């Protein structure tokens, strides 16, 4: 499993240095607790998590009040410190594009998509186990028809999930754009 060291910019000129095997997920977790937009300044593929601790040591005098992992330094200072920490420990860091860092479970859908799909999945299950199965048992429909209908409805659910996810992502993007307009800075 790959490890990544990252620098994230937050509010009031603060930077967070950290390590994670899934930096994009870590950014989402941190964003949940922050009213200000967070963004990556740097992500590097690292051979050792000690780089993070060495960077903390090097920036010790710049710690944000009351927090051990946030530092009040410009972004280039934070990134340079991470690179210097790696060099001091004898490791190399390969910078990577934040968009190229795929989370390990990238096929997993967000909770809001799962929640939106619940009534449709429940209706599908009801159709299979209550309606279609009774018609199948009584001989009103042949097994082939039952299988074809189940497959068609299953494909419809997959398409519906994709549409819900796309539409929801559009709404989220609009909401984030609106928040950026309302809170410039």
Buried (B, 14 or more C-beta within 10 A) or exposed (E): EEBBBBBBBBEEEBBBBBBBBBBBBBBEEBBEEEEEBBEBBBBBBBBBBBBBBBBBEBBEEBBBEEEEBBBBBEBEBBBBBBBBBBEBBEBEBEEBEBEEBEBEEEEEEEEBBEEBBEEBEEEBEEBBEEEBEEBBEEEEBEEEEBEEBBEEBEEEBEEBBEEBBEEBEEEEEEEEEEEEEEEEE
